[in-house]
């Protein structure tokens, strides 16, 4: 069925907006899949913050080119569905790899991350990357560690002084108690 020029413009605008807001695109081929399988994939990807759409390849190529991303022709040929990753790239790749294990008709073709094209063979490695939240937590830990060390060094003399005073006060109390016991005995 032919698509009108106005409808093509709407689709192109939608693709452009999705490409602008995505961390990456994962390209899959869905030839021969049942709709229930397709919806199952969609749900799994929604759970990790991604959307899964059947796309018009030519219009998606234009949207990518408008954003300065060159999409290889071998990725965007045939009946493809694109995962638009909004939150967790590694989690989305993991979800697709898990689905591929139970759905033999799902074919992972590759991914586009930024301007880098990731071939299908490298998707497993991409799935092992930490999430953005994990990277942020590690970075904060790295930034906080020197400050914690400095606080420990600065607090050590004060803690030592408190320890000496506490020990001294305990000894004075012990001496006074001993004299009191001695006077009571005498």
Beta strands, then each sheet from edge to edge (+ up, - down):
strand 1: 24-29
strand 2: 50-54
strand 3: 80-85
strand 4: 107-113
strand 5: 116-119
sheet 1: 2+ 3- 1+ 4- 5+
end
